[in-house]
Structures are given as C-alpha cells and as structure tokens.
Amino acid sequence: MADSWALEGAWFKNCNCDPGCPCDFNQAPTTGQCEGMFGMRIDTGHFGDVSLDGVRWACAVWWPGRMDEGDGHLVPIVDESADEEQRQAVLTLLSGEAGGTFFEIVAAVCPHRREPVFAPIDFEFDIESRTGRLKAGEVIDTEVEALRGIGSSDPYRILVKIPDGFEYTGDNQEAETALATSLKVRGGDQLDFEHTNSHSSMAFVKHEGQVPAAA
C-alpha cells in the first residue's frame, strides 16, 4: 500500500456541449471549443499511506478545440478541509506524475495550469435520480437534473458505455447522461464562462497506480 494509490468514488463531467458529450464519440465540441469542469468525491482512496477517504476535488477546464488537440487551460480546486498531505496527493495525481491513464491524459492536454485553489467544495450526487450539484469555492457552481422526454416531464435515461475507456472506469464502465441546468466557472481569462441546459456525465469511477519515488 505504501507504494500504490487508488481512488473510488462519484464523478461529474459537465461541459458546454449539447447533452451527449461529443468527446465520448471522438467528435468535435458542439460549439467548437470545450468549456467545462470535472470533479470527484473520493469515497475510498489512499495515496501511499495517506488516506483520501472523503476528499473532494474539482477542475475547471477550457480547450480551444477538441480536447485531444491539447493547448488546454486548467485550474485545480481541492476541498479546504483536506490536510496538507491530502492536498499534495491530489495535486500530484492531477499532475500526471503518479500515472493513471486519465490523469496522464489530462496533464498532456492541459499544459496551461493555474495555481491550485483550496476552498470549500459542496458535492451532492444522486445517480439514481441523475441529480446533483458541485460548488467549488467561487470558481465552479453547477447543478444537474435528469433529462426529460420531448414534450414530457418524465425522466429520460441514456447510458454511455465505453469498454476499456480511461474515464468511466467503474465496474460497469458506463456513465449516466444528464442535464447541467447551470454551469458557471469564474477562473479568469479563458476559464470564465456560463452555460445552461448543457451536458453532464455522472458515474462511479476507479483509478489506481504507483506513488512516484519523488513523492
């Protein structure tokens, strides 16, 4: 355990695209650029001997085009209730230095990284009803509801399953598609946008890897 890390927990990915994230289908963003956030509530986790149980973190992100084309901007936010060891563990993971395919990809496509923010993070997550909210200090505020059928108030359910993918890494390798009724990011410059009725993915995810010697 001392030389390994692992995370399991609830996951949001909310962006400016129409519901049904084009990235999941290797397509360009709905409006050309990608503006959004992702965040996690670590239900169980560790980084070496440091417990990460209950730690919450999020990132505001922006890309000028498709995510895989890079040149992205990112500001990481870690819940201020995390202690110094937990904060450094999360930031090391987000740097990609500890491996994990998802974190390595984020590091590769987001070369413009802002100083980390330590602030309260509210994380509400009900995957059964596809509702929730994530508020990270003054940087991110987003709310999620279930999709509705056309001309109906009945919930409309869509699952996206990506076998052997790098993001939806839970037991079923799938995510619920939902509606980000509001998505507000105030991170300065490119990371300053606001959207309504856009895409949301909700999932339970798992990631693991090895703690680098430098850590």
PASEBA-1860 file (N, C-alpha, C; in nm, 3 decimals):
! residues 215
1> MADSWALE> 0.083/-0.121/0.000/0.000/0.000/0.000/0.086/0.125/0.000 ~ 0.203/0.119/0.064/0.286/0.238/0.076/0.334/0.291/-0.058 ~ 0.343/0.202/-0.160/0.393/0.248/-0.289/0.285/0.249/-0.396 ~ 0.158/0.242/-0.354/0.049/0.244/-0.451/-0.053/0.351/-0.414 ~ -0.141/0.384/-0.509/-0.252/0.473/-0.482/-0.376/0.418/-0.550 ~ -0.492/0.453/-0.497/-0.618/0.409/-0.555/-0.729/0.504/-0.513 ~ -0.823/0.525/-0.603/-0.938/0.612/-0.577/-1.065/0.542/-0.624 ~ -1.172/0.556/-0.548/-1.304/0.514/-0.592/-1.404/0.618/-0.544
9> GAWFKNCN> -1.499/0.652/-0.632/-1.600/0.748/-0.588/-1.685/0.803/-0.699 ~ -1.760/0.906/-0.665/-1.858/0.968/-0.755/-1.791/1.071/-0.844 ~ -1.841/1.082/-0.966/-1.775/1.160/-1.070/-1.874/1.243/-1.150 ~ -1.845/1.372/-1.164/-1.917/1.461/-1.255/-1.825/1.503/-1.369 ~ -1.880/1.512/-1.491/-1.816/1.583/-1.601/-1.923/1.668/-1.667 ~ -1.916/1.799/-1.651/-2.015/1.890/-1.708/-1.945/1.984/-1.806 ~ -2.008/2.007/-1.921/-1.944/2.092/-2.022/-2.048/2.172/-2.098 ~ -2.000/2.253/-2.193/-2.086/2.344/-2.268/-2.158/2.277/-2.383
17> CDPGCPCD> -2.127/2.150/-2.413/-2.187/2.083/-2.529/-2.333/2.046/-2.505 ~ -2.402/2.017/-2.615/-2.536/1.961/-2.602/-2.526/1.828/-2.529 ~ -2.632/1.787/-2.456/-2.627/1.660/-2.387/-2.591/1.545/-2.481 ~ -2.500/1.462/-2.435/-2.441/1.357/-2.516/-2.302/1.404/-2.556 ~ -2.207/1.401/-2.462/-2.075/1.461/-2.480/-2.008/1.411/-2.609 ~ -1.978/1.500/-2.705/-1.913/1.456/-2.829/-1.779/1.388/-2.805 ~ -1.708/1.425/-2.698/-1.579/1.361/-2.670/-1.593/1.211/-2.655 ~ -1.706/1.166/-2.600/-1.727/1.023/-2.581/-1.735/0.949/-2.714
25> FNQAPTTG> -1.762/1.024/-2.822/-1.777/0.964/-2.954/-1.668/1.009/-3.050 ~ -1.559/1.064/-2.994/-1.447/1.113/-3.074/-1.490/1.217/-3.177 ~ -1.578/1.308/-3.134/-1.627/1.414/-3.220/-1.588/1.550/-3.163 ~ -1.596/1.652/-3.246/-1.562/1.788/-3.205/-1.669/1.844/-3.111 ~ -1.632/1.938/-3.023/-1.731/2.000/-2.935/-1.844/2.067/-3.014 ~ -1.960/2.075/-2.953/-2.079/2.130/-3.018/-2.054/2.268/-3.077 ~ -1.985/2.354/-3.001/-1.965/2.492/-3.044/-1.821/2.521/-3.085 ~ -1.741/2.417/-3.103/-1.603/2.438/-3.148/-1.501/2.427/-3.037
33> QCEGMFGM> -1.525/2.496/-2.925/-1.434/2.490/-2.811/-1.498/2.409/-2.698 ~ -1.415/2.365/-2.605/-1.463/2.286/-2.492/-1.448/2.367/-2.364 ~ -1.558/2.389/-2.295/-1.559/2.464/-2.169/-1.633/2.382/-2.065 ~ -1.569/2.354/-1.953/-1.639/2.272/-1.855/-1.564/2.250/-1.726 ~ -1.599/2.141/-1.661/-1.538/2.103/-1.533/-1.550/1.953/-1.516 ~ -1.468/1.899/-1.429/-1.488/1.763/-1.381/-1.450/1.761/-1.234 ~ -1.510/1.670/-1.161/-1.483/1.666/-1.018/-1.517/1.532/-0.959 ~ -1.460/1.505/-0.843/-1.474/1.374/-0.780/-1.490/1.387/-0.630
41> RIDTGHFG> -1.576/1.302/-0.577/-1.584/1.279/-0.434/-1.520/1.142/-0.409 ~ -1.405/1.141/-0.345/-1.335/1.015/-0.320/-1.404/0.946/-0.202 ~ -1.476/0.839/-0.230/-1.544/0.767/-0.122/-1.444/0.681/-0.045 ~ -1.358/0.612/-0.117/-1.247/0.539/-0.055/-1.123/0.561/-0.140 ~ -1.010/0.584/-0.074/-0.889/0.604/-0.150/-0.768/0.623/-0.060 ~ -0.653/0.605/-0.122/-0.528/0.630/-0.049/-0.420/0.667/-0.150 ~ -0.320/0.737/-0.101/-0.201/0.771/-0.179/-0.083/0.730/-0.092 ~ -0.029/0.611/-0.119/0.065/0.555/-0.023/-0.006/0.530/0.109
49> DVSLDGVR> 0.048/0.582/0.217/-0.012/0.565/0.348/-0.108/0.678/0.385 ~ -0.130/0.771/0.293/-0.219/0.884/0.319/-0.362/0.847/0.279 ~ -0.453/0.849/0.374/-0.593/0.820/0.343/-0.654/0.937/0.266 ~ -0.730/0.904/0.161/-0.801/1.007/0.084/-0.952/0.990/0.097 ~ -0.996/0.910/0.192/-1.139/0.888/0.212/-1.209/1.022/0.237 ~ -1.313/1.049/0.158/-1.393/1.168/0.179/-1.339/1.295/0.117 ~ -1.220/1.292/0.058/-1.163/1.412/-0.003/-1.237/1.445/-0.133 ~ -1.265/1.572/-0.154/-1.333/1.617/-0.275/-1.240/1.712/-0.352
57> WACAVWWP> -1.244/1.702/-0.484/-1.163/1.790/-0.568/-1.234/1.814/-0.701 ~ -1.194/1.918/-0.770/-1.255/1.950/-0.899/-1.156/2.030/-0.983 ~ -1.182/2.037/-1.112/-1.101/2.117/-1.204/-1.192/2.191/-1.299 ~ -1.166/2.318/-1.320/-1.227/2.393/-1.429/-1.134/2.384/-1.549 ~ -1.191/2.359/-1.668/-1.107/2.334/-1.786/-1.161/2.408/-1.909 ~ -1.070/2.436/-2.001/-1.106/2.501/-2.128/-1.006/2.459/-2.235 ~ -1.059/2.423/-2.351/-0.976/2.393/-2.468/-1.025/2.474/-2.588 ~ -0.935/2.519/-2.675/-0.978/2.599/-2.791/-1.044/2.515/-2.898
65> GRMDEGDG> -1.031/2.383/-2.892/-1.093/2.294/-2.990/-1.117/2.160/-2.927 ~ -1.093/2.053/-3.002/-1.107/1.919/-2.946/-1.006/1.898/-2.834 ~ -1.048/1.825/-2.733/-0.962/1.802/-2.618/-0.830/1.736/-2.657 ~ -0.836/1.641/-2.751/-0.714/1.567/-2.786/-0.612/1.654/-2.859 ~ -0.656/1.771/-2.906/-0.564/1.862/-2.974/-0.482/1.945/-2.875 ~ -0.518/1.936/-2.747/-0.439/1.998/-2.642/-0.455/2.148/-2.631 ~ -0.352/2.212/-2.575/-0.349/2.356/-2.551/-0.456/2.400/-2.451 ~ -0.489/2.308/-2.358/-0.594/2.337/-2.262/-0.546/2.415/-2.141
73> HLVPIVDE> -0.642/2.479/-2.075/-0.619/2.553/-1.950/-0.693/2.482/-1.838 ~ -0.634/2.478/-1.720/-0.693/2.405/-1.607/-0.660/2.475/-1.476 ~ -0.761/2.485/-1.390/-0.737/2.529/-1.253/-0.787/2.420/-1.158 ~ -0.698/2.364/-1.075/-0.740/2.260/-0.981/-0.791/2.321/-0.850 ~ -0.895/2.259/-0.796/-0.951/2.302/-0.667/-0.958/2.180/-0.576 ~ -0.905/2.192/-0.456/-0.911/2.085/-0.356/-0.987/2.139/-0.235 ~ -1.072/2.056/-0.179/-1.151/2.098/-0.063/-1.058/2.146/0.048 ~ -1.089/2.261/0.104/-1.005/2.320/0.207/-1.000/2.234/0.334
81> SADEEQRQ> -1.093/2.140/0.349/-1.090/2.054/0.467/-0.982/1.946/0.458 ~ -0.926/1.925/0.338/-0.817/1.828/0.323/-0.692/1.881/0.391 ~ -0.617/1.791/0.456/-0.494/1.835/0.520/-0.383/1.848/0.415 ~ -0.266/1.890/0.457/-0.158/1.920/0.363/-0.116/1.795/0.285 ~ -0.105/1.681/0.351/-0.067/1.559/0.281/-0.171/1.520/0.176 ~ -0.298/1.534/0.211/-0.405/1.502/0.116/-0.405/1.598/-0.002 ~ -0.384/1.725/0.024/-0.378/1.823/-0.084/-0.266/1.790/-0.181 ~ -0.149/1.761/-0.127/-0.035/1.732/-0.214/-0.056/1.602/-0.291
89> AVLTLLSG> -0.124/1.506/-0.231/-0.153/1.381/-0.301/-0.243/1.406/-0.422 ~ -0.350/1.483/-0.402/-0.441/1.512/-0.513/-0.370/1.591/-0.623 ~ -0.292/1.690/-0.585/-0.221/1.771/-0.685/-0.117/1.688/-0.761 ~ -0.053/1.593/-0.692/0.040/1.504/-0.760/-0.033/1.417/-0.861 ~ -0.149/1.367/-0.825/-0.228/1.289/-0.919/-0.267/1.372/-1.040 ~ -0.313/1.494/-1.017/-0.356/1.579/-1.128/-0.241/1.621/-1.217 ~ -0.119/1.613/-1.166/-0.002/1.647/-1.248/0.033/1.536/-1.346 ~ -0.024/1.417/-1.327/0.008/1.302/-1.409/0.134/1.230/-1.370
97> EAGGTFFE> 0.204/1.280/-1.269/0.333/1.222/-1.231/0.321/1.087/-1.162 ~ 0.201/1.054/-1.115/0.181/0.926/-1.047/0.112/0.824/-1.137 ~ 0.105/0.853/-1.266/0.043/0.760/-1.359/-0.109/0.762/-1.349 ~ -0.170/0.656/-1.398/-0.315/0.654/-1.410/-0.350/0.717/-1.544 ~ -0.408/0.641/-1.636/-0.428/0.689/-1.773/-0.504/0.820/-1.777 ~ -0.612/0.831/-1.700/-0.691/0.954/-1.702/-0.605/1.074/-1.664 ~ -0.531/1.064/-1.556/-0.453/1.177/-1.508/-0.337/1.210/-1.603 ~ -0.279/1.109/-1.664/-0.173/1.134/-1.761/-0.228/1.208/-1.882
105> IVAAVCPH> -0.347/1.172/-1.927/-0.407/1.239/-2.042/-0.441/1.384/-2.009 ~ -0.499/1.407/-1.892/-0.532/1.544/-1.851/-0.406/1.630/-1.849 ~ -0.298/1.577/-1.793/-0.173/1.652/-1.787/-0.121/1.683/-1.926 ~ -0.134/1.587/-2.019/-0.081/1.606/-2.155/-0.159/1.710/-2.233 ~ -0.292/1.716/-2.214/-0.373/1.806/-2.296/-0.400/1.940/-2.227 ~ -0.352/1.957/-2.104/-0.369/2.084/-2.032/-0.233/2.139/-1.990 ~ -0.157/2.196/-2.085/-0.026/2.249/-2.048/-0.033/2.380/-1.969 ~ -0.146/2.448/-1.975/-0.161/2.577/-1.906/-0.233/2.554/-1.774
113> RREPVFAP> -0.156/2.542/-1.667/-0.212/2.507/-1.538/-0.202/2.626/-1.442 ~ -0.314/2.664/-1.383/-0.318/2.775/-1.289/-0.278/2.727/-1.150 ~ -0.252/2.822/-1.062/-0.223/2.789/-0.923/-0.344/2.720/-0.860 ~ -0.320/2.619/-0.777/-0.433/2.549/-0.715/-0.510/2.638/-0.619 ~ -0.638/2.608/-0.609/-0.728/2.680/-0.519/-0.771/2.582/-0.409 ~ -0.769/2.627/-0.286/-0.817/2.547/-0.173/-0.940/2.618/-0.117 ~ -1.055/2.556/-0.131/-1.181/2.621/-0.097/-1.283/2.514/-0.060 ~ -1.394/2.554/0.004/-1.498/2.456/0.036/-1.556/2.397/-0.093
121> IDFEFDIE> -1.580/2.267/-0.093/-1.645/2.202/-0.206/-1.771/2.131/-0.157 ~ -1.885/2.174/-0.208/-2.012/2.107/-0.182/-2.035/2.007/-0.295 ~ -2.065/1.884/-0.260/-2.079/1.777/-0.360/-2.205/1.699/-0.330 ~ -2.310/1.719/-0.409/-2.435/1.645/-0.397/-2.449/1.556/-0.519 ~ -2.480/1.428/-0.498/-2.473/1.331/-0.607/-2.573/1.220/-0.584 ~ -2.674/1.210/-0.671/-2.771/1.102/-0.665/-2.782/1.043/-0.805 ~ -2.708/0.936/-0.830/-2.703/0.882/-0.965/-2.834/0.813/-1.003 ~ -2.911/0.768/-0.906/-3.038/0.702/-0.937/-3.137/0.802/-0.999
129> SRTGRLKA> -3.143/0.922/-0.944/-3.233/1.024/-0.998/-3.164/1.115/-1.098 ~ -3.031/1.097/-1.113/-2.949/1.179/-1.204/-2.963/1.327/-1.169 ~ -2.943/1.355/-1.041/-2.946/1.492/-0.993/-2.825/1.517/-0.906 ~ -2.785/1.643/-0.895/-2.673/1.676/-0.808/-2.628/1.819/-0.824 ~ -2.523/1.850/-0.751/-2.466/1.984/-0.755/-2.321/1.976/-0.710 ~ -2.237/2.057/-0.772/-2.099/2.072/-0.727/-2.067/2.220/-0.723 ~ -2.028/2.267/-0.607/-1.984/2.405/-0.590/-1.846/2.403/-0.528 ~ -1.749/2.461/-0.598/-1.611/2.464/-0.551/-1.568/2.608/-0.532
137> GEVIDTEV> -1.579/2.655/-0.408/-1.544/2.793/-0.378/-1.621/2.889/-0.466 ~ -1.548/2.990/-0.519/-1.608/3.086/-0.611/-1.574/3.054/-0.755 ~ -1.511/2.937/-0.778/-1.465/2.903/-0.913/-1.570/2.826/-0.992 ~ -1.633/2.726/-0.932/-1.728/2.640/-1.003/-1.860/2.634/-0.927 ~ -1.969/2.645/-1.002/-2.102/2.624/-0.945/-2.187/2.561/-1.055 ~ -2.226/2.435/-1.037/-2.301/2.366/-1.142/-2.407/2.277/-1.079 ~ -2.524/2.272/-1.143/-2.635/2.190/-1.095/-2.681/2.097/-1.206 ~ -2.728/1.979/-1.168/-2.761/1.874/-1.263/-2.900/1.819/-1.235
145> EALRGIGS> -2.974/1.794/-1.344/-3.103/1.727/-1.335/-3.110/1.617/-1.441 ~ -3.208/1.530/-1.426/-3.230/1.425/-1.525/-3.279/1.486/-1.656 ~ -3.242/1.424/-1.767/-3.301/1.459/-1.896/-3.449/1.427/-1.895 ~ -3.526/1.498/-1.978/-3.669/1.474/-1.988/-3.704/1.438/-2.132 ~ -3.810/1.359/-2.149/-3.855/1.325/-2.283/-3.911/1.445/-2.355 ~ -3.916/1.441/-2.486/-3.968/1.551/-2.566/-4.117/1.567/-2.537 ~ -4.155/1.687/-2.494/-4.294/1.713/-2.462/-4.343/1.640/-2.339 ~ -4.250/1.598/-2.254/-4.287/1.521/-2.136/-4.201/1.563/-2.018
153> SDPYRILV> -4.255/1.547/-1.899/-4.178/1.574/-1.778/-4.116/1.446/-1.722 ~ -4.140/1.334/-1.789/-4.087/1.207/-1.742/-3.936/1.201/-1.764 ~ -3.861/1.147/-1.667/-3.716/1.132/-1.685/-3.684/1.046/-1.806 ~ -3.579/1.083/-1.874/-3.533/1.013/-1.995/-3.391/0.967/-1.969 ~ -3.368/0.837/-1.978/-3.240/0.782/-1.937/-3.155/0.738/-2.055 ~ -3.027/0.781/-2.056/-2.931/0.738/-2.156/-2.802/0.699/-2.085 ~ -2.754/0.579/-2.113/-2.627/0.532/-2.059/-2.523/0.531/-2.171 ~ -2.403/0.577/-2.139/-2.290/0.569/-2.231/-2.190/0.470/-2.173
161> KIPDGFEY> -2.161/0.366/-2.247/-2.070/0.262/-2.202/-1.948/0.261/-2.293 ~ -1.828/0.273/-2.235/-1.704/0.272/-2.311/-1.615/0.162/-2.254 ~ -1.622/0.041/-2.309/-1.537/-0.067/-2.257/-1.390/-0.032/-2.267 ~ -1.318/-0.054/-2.159/-1.174/-0.028/-2.153/-1.139/0.119/-2.176 ~ -1.234/0.210/-2.147/-1.207/0.353/-2.157/-1.125/0.401/-2.039 ~ -1.086/0.528/-2.045/-0.999/0.582/-1.939/-1.074/0.671/-1.840 ~ -1.201/0.703/-1.868/-1.274/0.794/-1.780/-1.382/0.723/-1.700 ~ -1.473/0.654/-1.766/-1.581/0.585/-1.696/-1.529/0.447/-1.655
169> TGDNQEAE> -1.459/0.443/-1.544/-1.380/0.326/-1.508/-1.440/0.246/-1.392 ~ -1.568/0.266/-1.366/-1.633/0.188/-1.262/-1.658/0.045/-1.309 ~ -1.726/-0.032/-1.226/-1.747/-0.174/-1.256/-1.819/-0.195/-1.389 ~ -1.912/-0.105/-1.423/-1.990/-0.121/-1.547/-1.932/-0.042/-1.664 ~ -1.825/0.034/-1.639/-1.759/0.113/-1.744/-1.859/0.201/-1.819 ~ -1.947/0.267/-1.743/-2.051/0.347/-1.806/-2.081/0.471/-1.724 ~ -2.150/0.565/-1.789/-2.191/0.689/-1.724/-2.335/0.719/-1.758 ~ -2.405/0.779/-1.664/-2.539/0.831/-1.688/-2.527/0.967/-1.756
177> TALATSLK> -2.609/0.989/-1.858/-2.614/1.120/-1.923/-2.723/1.203/-1.856 ~ -2.688/1.325/-1.818/-2.782/1.413/-1.751/-2.773/1.554/-1.809 ~ -2.847/1.645/-1.749/-2.855/1.783/-1.798/-2.794/1.877/-1.695 ~ -2.690/1.949/-1.735/-2.634/2.053/-1.648/-2.722/2.177/-1.666 ~ -2.818/2.194/-1.575/-2.910/2.307/-1.589/-2.837/2.440/-1.575 ~ -2.727/2.440/-1.500/-2.642/2.559/-1.491/-2.497/2.515/-1.476 ~ -2.408/2.590/-1.538/-2.265/2.565/-1.530/-2.196/2.701/-1.531 ~ -2.145/2.740/-1.415/-2.077/2.869/-1.402/-1.934/2.846/-1.357
185> VRGGDQLD> -1.841/2.905/-1.430/-1.700/2.897/-1.395/-1.642/3.036/-1.394 ~ -1.574/3.070/-1.285/-1.510/3.200/-1.271/-1.364/3.178/-1.232 ~ -1.284/3.140/-1.334/-1.144/3.112/-1.309/-1.049/3.210/-1.374 ~ -1.104/3.315/-1.438/-1.021/3.416/-1.503/-0.984/3.380/-1.645 ~ -0.975/3.481/-1.731/-0.938/3.465/-1.872/-1.027/3.360/-1.938 ~ -0.967/3.260/-2.004/-1.047/3.160/-2.074/-1.141/3.085/-1.979 ~ -1.099/3.072/-1.856/-1.178/2.996/-1.758/-1.281/3.085/-1.690 ~ -1.361/3.148/-1.773/-1.464/3.239/-1.724/-1.583/3.226/-1.820
193> FEHTNSHS> -1.681/3.143/-1.785/-1.792/3.118/-1.877/-1.915/3.073/-1.798 ~ -2.028/3.073/-1.867/-2.155/3.036/-1.805/-2.245/2.973/-1.910 ~ -2.306/2.860/-1.877/-2.393/2.789/-1.970/-2.515/2.735/-1.896 ~ -2.622/2.711/-1.973/-2.742/2.649/-1.918/-2.784/2.533/-2.008 ~ -2.846/2.434/-1.946/-2.903/2.319/-2.017/-2.803/2.255/-2.113 ~ -2.686/2.224/-2.059/-2.581/2.161/-2.137/-2.554/2.020/-2.084 ~ -2.443/1.962/-2.125/-2.417/1.820/-2.096/-2.367/1.796/-1.954 ~ -2.405/1.679/-1.899/-2.347/1.629/-1.774/-2.332/1.477/-1.784
201> SMAFVKHE> -2.217/1.427/-1.738/-2.197/1.283/-1.718/-2.185/1.258/-1.569 ~ -2.250/1.151/-1.522/-2.242/1.110/-1.383/-2.201/0.963/-1.379 ~ -2.102/0.931/-1.297/-2.053/0.793/-1.293/-1.987/0.766/-1.159 ~ -1.969/0.639/-1.130/-1.879/0.597/-1.024/-1.753/0.544/-1.092 ~ -1.638/0.593/-1.048/-1.513/0.560/-1.117/-1.411/0.502/-1.021 ~ -1.312/0.436/-1.080/-1.197/0.381/-1.006/-1.071/0.415/-1.083 ~ -0.967/0.453/-1.011/-0.835/0.476/-1.070/-0.730/0.423/-0.974 ~ -0.616/0.379/-1.029/-0.509/0.331/-0.942/-0.375/0.343/-1.012
209> GQVPAAA> -0.269/0.339/-0.934/-0.135/0.350/-0.989/-0.030/0.339/-0.880 ~ 0.089/0.383/-0.913/0.203/0.374/-0.822/0.248/0.513/-0.777 ~ 0.280/0.526/-0.651/0.330/0.652/-0.598/0.473/0.673/-0.649 ~ 0.501/0.785/-0.714/0.638/0.807/-0.762/0.737/0.824/-0.647 ~ 0.861/0.787/-0.670/0.962/0.792/-0.565/0.978/0.933/-0.509 ~ 0.964/1.035/-0.595/0.982/1.173/-0.551/0.876/1.215/-0.452 ~ 0.759/1.150/-0.456/0.650/1.185/-0.366/0.671/1.128/-0.227
END
